[in-house]
Amino acid sequence: MEIRTRMAPSPTGEYHIGHIRTLLYNYAYAKKNMGKFILRIEDTDRERYVEGAVDRILDIINDYGFSWDEGPRVGGPHIPYVQSERLDSYKKYAEDLVRKGLAYYCFCSSERLENLREEQRKKGLTSTKYDRYCLSLSPEEIEKNIKENKKYVIRLKVPENKDIIFKDAVLGEVKINTNDIDDQVLLKSDGFPTYHLAVVIDDHEMEITHVMRGIDWLPSTPKHVLLYDAFGWNTPVYVHLPNLKELGGNKKLSKRYGSVAAIDFLKEGYLTEALVNFIMFLGWNPGGEKEIYSLDDFINEFSLERIHKTDLVAFDRQKLLWMNGYYIRNLDDLGIYNRLRKWAEKFNISLNMADRSDDYNIKVISLVKDRMKLLSDFSNLTGYFYKWDIVPKERVSEYTKDETKALEILVNFHERYLNIKEGEWVKDRIDEINHEIIKDKGYSPKEAFMTMRIVLTSSSATPSLVDITELLGKKEVLLRLEREIKSISI
């Protein structure tokens, strides 16, 4: 049997980082077993449908490094892979169930249904259910209503007091009694199927063998098992995955604590390989100490047996940040440069690098990459390499506690730097002169070097002073010193 897994996003908004995790597990299981990974668009929720969301979802899945064997943009033997293009099929199957006595027409108005729900809530019922009013309609009444073009839905006739038992590959045997299941709507009045009907029909027709999805879908699974039984089809293997929660909490990921949309993590400057590596562990563990995994590594080791048997797993944002920094540091300087340019172009971000040579920009990267945890850190860490403003007097004298002494330090460095020959403007020579100044003038290294650092960079936390001075070049360093000296002297 060929293993066939699927991901079926709904175009109702931006793709969630949790969806990427679920997609990864489906993808890895199919690839490990030499099977097929199918992508399907579930766009039957027309009220929440967002124009353009389909293309954004497909693009972000590609951006995270994934492709699909069948689905939109690539085709396959089960086209179309978009539910709104498969409506005739759903209607036919729903009416087949009505003919078999396993489903029925419901003509109840929305007002009646809302009143019914309100009455049940007043009685303290924890969940509301349809009262099967239309189940007792005679064939003549049904025919009359249809001829009069009364709006209707088709509901599943759920058997009473029957235990629905199915085996989940992670949770083991699950049992739910049908008395806890409503007569769910299968076909809506607009002709669109509900999720429950469409997902079962599509998974069957597309020969899906394993349904891997979040544990929040567990209450819906008995409804799907009932439909498989009603149609006389074999059920797929169910694999319910833990949902993601904020670290230290017991609730799902929230925008209150940071990004949740997959695209936002990329905008912030996370590398896709770091993100994918991080989400591998959100519900799965290989059982060892290894933390850095390529996608191929993960595919080779992934198994259903090592999926966590829990409702929620922690999304440790600090761990993700650490991992992203690790991946950045392990790129060479040119690799980071290319990633930065590609990221800036994609998200229309200015890096202030356009007026500088590739060689200069790559040298800047070499000095700051160990401090970068995100691509977006680059601008904050390197602004002084591209533009400079006069530093306030009180900031310049922060380490001398004396404005006159700070000015004296700048004047001395300027005089000595002025006499360095152009060909000698290299790190070792600059460092030598720096220490000569300290020795000759009796300055402490901290007050002299930190004063210079602040004037040249407006920051007290930077790469080494000699590295910065060498890269900025003699002309730029002298210009900054001259302007600062003039500003202080006024």
N, C-alpha and C positions, 0 to 999 in steps of 0.2 A: 504494500500500500504506500502510495506517495504521500508524504507529510505535506499538508497545505495549511498554512496559517494566514491570518489576515489582520489588517488594521482598517477600521472603518470610521474615519473622522466625520464629524458633523460641522458644516460651515456656518456655525452660529457665533463665531468670534475668533479670537486669536488662539492658535494651537498652544496647549498647556505643556509645560515641561514634564508633567506626569504622563501625558500622552506619548511623549518621546520615549520615556522609560518603557511603557507598555509596548510601543512599536519595536524597540530594541529587542525585547525578549521574544516577541513573535518572529522577528527577523532572524535572530540568532538560532532559534530552535529549528526553523525551516532550513537555514543554511547548513547547520550541523548535520542534519539528517538528509541532505541532498534533496530537499523538497522545494516547494514554491512559496513565495511570500506575495500575497495579493493585497492590493490597496483598493478600497471601495469608498465612494462618497455617499454618506447617508444624509440626504438633504430633504427628508420628508417633513421636518418641522418648519413649515413655511412661515409661521409667525415670527420665529427667531432667526430666520435665514438672513445672512449678511452678504450683500452684494460684494463680489470680489474675493470673498473668503476662501473659496475653493483654490484659486490660483495661489493665494498666500500660503495656504496649508501645504500644497504640493511643493512650493518653492522652499519652505522652511524645512520640510523633510529632506529635500535634496541638500540644503545648506548644512544639515547635520551629518551628511555623508551617506544617506541611505537611498537605495533605489528599490524598485519593485518589479517582480516578474510579470505580473498582470495588473491591469488597472488603467486609469486615465493616463493619457499621453503615450501609453505603450500598447494598449489593446490586450488581446488575449482571446481564448476560446469561449469566454462567457460574457461577451459584451452585450449590453452596455454595463459599465461598472459604476453608474450613477443611478441612485434609486429613483429619482424623478423621471428617468427615462424608461422605467420598468413597471409603470403603473398598471398596465393591462394584465400583467402576470399576477400581481397581488390581488386584483379584483377577482380574477378567475379562481384563484385558490380559496379566497374568502367565501365566495358563493358556493364552491364545492363543499365546504364545511357546513354551510347552511343546509344544503340538500341532504347531507348525511345526518342532520340533526345534531351536529356538534357545535353549531353556532347559530345565532338568530339575529333578526333585524330589530333594531331599537329606534323608535321614533320620538323618544322623550326630548322635550325642549331643554335648552340650557337652563331656563328658569326653573323647570321642575327638578332638574338634577341638583341645582344649587340649593333649592328649598329642602330637598331630601338630605343633602350633606349637612345643612344647618340643623335640621331636626335630629340627626344622628349625633352631631357634636353636642347638642344640648343634653342628650342622654348620657354624655360622658364616654362615648365610644372612642377608643384610641385611634381607630382608623375607620373611614367611611367606605361603604360598599353600595353598589347598585342593588336595588330591591327586586330586580327581575320582573318588573311590571310588564314589559313587552314580551317576556317569554310565554305568557299565557294568551297572547293574541291569536285569534283563529286565522287559518290560511286566507279566509275571505277578507278579514280586516287588513291583513298584511297586503294583499293584492290591491285592495281599495286605496290604501295609503300610498302605495307606490304609484298607482295610476294618477293619483291627485298630486304627484310630485312632492310629497312630503319628504323633508330631509330625514335621512336615517344614517345610522352607523351599524356596523356588524360587530356583535360581541361574541366572544368565546363562551360557550356553555360549560362552565367549570363543574366537574362532577363533585357531588357532596361527600364530605368526610372520607376522603381518600388520601392516603399517604403517598406523596411524590418522593421517591428515593432516587438519588443519583450520586455518582461518585465523582468527587473533585480530585484532581491529581495532586493538589496541595493540601486540601482540608480533609480529605477522606470522604466517608459517606455522609451525605447531607439529607435530612428528612424534613419535609414541610407538609402539613396537612392542608388539603384544598379548602377547608373552612376558613383559612386565613387568606385566601386568594379571591380577588374580585373577578367578576365577569368582565375581563378587560376588553376594551375596544380594539378591534383588529383593523377595521377599515373606517376611516373618518368620513364625514358627510361630504367633504370636498373631493373624495375619491382617492386621497392619499392614504397609504397604510400607516399604522402606528409603528413605532420602533419594533415592538414585539413580533408582529407579523412579518415585517420586511426582513428583519435580521435572520429569522428562521428560514424563510424561503431563499434568501440570498446565500446563506451559508450552505444550505442543501444543494442548490443549483450550481454553486461554485465549488462544491466538493471540499469544503473546509473540514479538516480532520480534527483540528485543535482550536478551541475558542479560548484565547488568553486575554483576560480583561480585569479591570479593577474590582476589588471585592465589593464595592458599592453596587455592583450589578448582581450580586448573589441573590437578593430577594426576587429578581426577575427570572432567574434560571428555572424555577419550577413551572412558570408560565410557558417558557420555551419548551421544556420537556413535554408539557401537555400538548403543545402544538406538534412536536415531532411525533408523539403517539397518535394524535388525531390524523396526521397525514400518512402514518405508517412508515415513517422514515427512521433510520438509525440516528441516534444523537451523537454529536461530536464529543471529544474529550474536553471537559471543562477544566480550566486552570484559572483560579481567581487569585489575583495579585494584591498585596497590601497597598493601600493608598499612601500618599505622602503627607507628612505633617511637619510643622515647624519644630525645630529642636527645642526640647524642654516643654513642649505643649502636648495637647491631645486633640488638636483640631487640624483640619487640612491646611495646606499652604495658603497664605493670605498675602495680598498686596500690601497689607500694613507692615509686613516685615521685609519686603523686597520683591523682586520680580517673580512672576509665576508664568508669564507667557514665554514660550521658547524663543521667540524673536528678540525679546528684551535682553536675555542673557547674551546674545550675540552683539547687540547694540552696546552693551556695557563693556565689551572687550574680552569676553571669554572665548577661548579657542574651542572649536568643536570637538577635537580629540580629548580635551580635558573634561568637557561637559559629558561626553559619551562615557568616558572612563568613570567619572563620578557617579552617573546614574546607573551604571552596571550594578553597584552595590546597594541600590535602593530597593531591597527585596530579595537579594541573592547574595550568597557568600560562598567562596570556593573552599573555605575551611582552613586556609593558611594565612600567612602574614603578608603575602604579596598584595600590593595595592595598585601598582601601575600596570594596566592592561591595554594592549592594542585591541582593536575590534576583532582581529583574527584570533588573538589569545582568548578572548571572551567566548567567541563562537566555539572554539575547541573545548573549552571547559564547562560551558553552560549545560545545566541539567535541571529538569523540573524538580528533582529530589532536593535540591539545595535552595529552593525558593522558600522564603520565610513564611511560617504559618502564623501570621499575625494580621491585625486589622490595619495598623499604621506603622510606617517606618520614618525615622527622622531625616529631614533634609537639612544637613549641617552646612549652612552657608559659609562658615569659616573654613571648613574642610575643603569645600569647592574652591574657595579663593586660594588656599594653600596649593591645591593641586594644579590650578591654572598657572600660578607662579612657577611651579616646578616645570610645567610644559614649556613656558616661555623661556626659562633659563636653559633648557636643553635644546633650544633652537640655536643655530648659528646666527651671527649678526645680520647677515644678508637675509636669512629666513625670516627674522623678526621684521626687518625693513619691508620685505615684500608683504608680510601679513598686515603690517600697519597700513601700507598704502591701499591694499585691497579692502581692508575694513573701513578706512576713511572714505574711500570712493563709494562703497556700498551704502554707508549710512550718512553720506554728505557731511563729513566731519573735517574741519580744518586742522592740520597738524603743524602749520607754519614751516613746513619743510620745502615748499615749492621753489623758493628762491635760493636754495642751497644745493650744492652738488651731492650726488649719491655718495661719494666718498666721505664728505663731511657728515652727512646724516648717519651713515653706518658707524662712523667713529663715535658720534653722540650716543647711539644705541649701545655700543660696547661699554660705555661708561655707566649707563643707568640700568641695564637690563636685569642686573641682580636685585634691583629694588622694585622691579615691575611685577605686579600680581595680575594686572589687567592691561590690555592694550591701551585702554583709556587713561592709564597712569602716565603714559609717555609725555603728554603735554604738560602736566603739572610738574613732572620731574625735570623737564628740559627747557622750560620757557626762556631761561636766561641765555641759552645758546643761540637763540634766534632774535630776541629783542631785549632791550634794557632801558630802565628808567633810573633817574637819580634817586638814591636812597636817602630817606630822611636823616637829618643829623643825629637825632637821638638813637636811631638804629645803628648808625656807624660807630658810635662811641659805646655801644652796649658792653663790649668786653674790656675797654680801657677805662670806663667810667670817667673819661676826661676827653672832651672834644678837641682840645689842643693837641693832646698826645695822639689821638686818632688821626688828625690832620698830618702830624709829623710822620707817622708811619706811612701814610699814603704818599707823601712827598718823597720819602726815602726810597720806597719801592719804585716809584715812577722814575726817579733819577737813575737808579741802577738798571732798571729794565731798558731805559732809553739807550744805554750804552751797549746793550747786547747786540752783537752782529746778527743780521737776518738769518744766516745759515746756522747760528748757534741757538736759535730759539727752539730748543728741544727740552724734554722733561728733565734730563739729568743736569743740564746747565742751569735751568731755572731753579731747580731744587738746591743746587750748590749756592747760587746767589742768594736765595731766600735765607739760608742758614748763615751766610756771611753777614747779612744785614742784622740778624738777631744777635750774632756774636759782637759785631762792631758797635751796635747801638744799645745793647743790653736789654732788648725787649724779651718778654717771655714768649715762647712759641704760641701759646694760646691767644694772647692779646694781639700779636702781630698777624698770625695766619687767619684767625677768625675775623679780624677787622677786614682783611683783604677779601676773604671769602664772601662776607656780607656785601661789600661794595661791588664785587664782580657778579654776584648771583642773586642778591637780595634774600639769601637763605643761609641758615646755619647748618643744614643737613644736605650735603652734596657729595659727589665723588671727591677724590683728593684734589687739593688746590693746584698742584702742579699739573695734573691731568687736564683740569679745566683751563688753566692758563695757557698750556701748550696748544690745546685745540682752538681756543678763541683766537689765538694769533697775536703777535706783537702789536699790530696796528690797533686792533679792537681793545686790547687790554689797556694800552696807553690812553686811548680815547676815553674809556670809562673812568680811568683814574683822573684824567685831566678835568673832566666834567664834574666829578665828585669833589675834587679839590676846590674848584671854582665855586661850587655850590656852598661848601662849608665856609669858605673864606669870605663870602659876602656878609 
